[in-house]
Amino acid sequence: MYTIKEVSKMMGISAYTLRYYEKIGLLEFVHRNEKGIRQFDISDILTLNTIHRLKETGMPLQEIKHYLKLIDEGIDSVSERKKIMQAQQKKVEAQIEKLQKALLTINGKLKYYEEAEKTHSLGVCHDERSEFVQQLINGKLK
């Protein structure tokens, strides 16, 4: 068995967050010893890892709570759980696409600054910038 402090350190989740998760019903499974101290077993840690990873994908806590209830239903809820994961997959893929575009912008700026440093002039990369604006005007970029 592990204490909240040990789990917090192990998972990289604050004890405050773990208490909050328990308060809103995400950690209904956590037991307390005779002194009232929370105790986590391996199964609890695995479930907490699922919660943490789903939260990292941007899934709202209420949806995670629903997902956990479906897990408790066993095989009968597999289709619904699969649909939830497919929907979350689409959201994450959209986030990745957005971040890839942001990274292109950052890389373009870095290239511009590297050229500006080399030539000691801000009058660099005109051709690339003009091409970018044309693509934007023509609707080829969003």
Residue pairs with C-beta under 8 A, 6 or more apart in sequence:
1 33
1 39
1 40
1 41
2 10
2 39
2 40
2 41
2 45
3 37
3 38
3 39
3 40
4 15
4 18
4 19
4 37
4 38
4 40
5 15
6 40
7 13
7 18
7 40
7 44
7 45
7 48
8 14
8 15
8 18
10 45
11 45
11 48
11 49
11 52
13 48
13 52
18 27
18 38
18 48
21 27
21 48
21 51
21 61
22 28
22 30
22 38
24 61
24 65
25 65
26 51
26 61
26 64
26 65
26 68
27 44
27 48
27 51
29 43
29 44
29 47
30 38
30 39
30 40
30 44
31 38
31 39
31 41
32 38
32 39
33 39
40 48
47 68
50 68
51 64
51 68
54 64
54 67
54 88
55 61
55 64
57 88
57 91
57 92
58 88
58 91
58 92
58 95
59 67
59 88
63 84
66 84
67 81
67 84
70 77
70 80
70 81
70 84
71 77
71 81
108 128
108 132
111 125
112 124
112 125
115 124
115 125
116 122
116 124
132 141
135 141
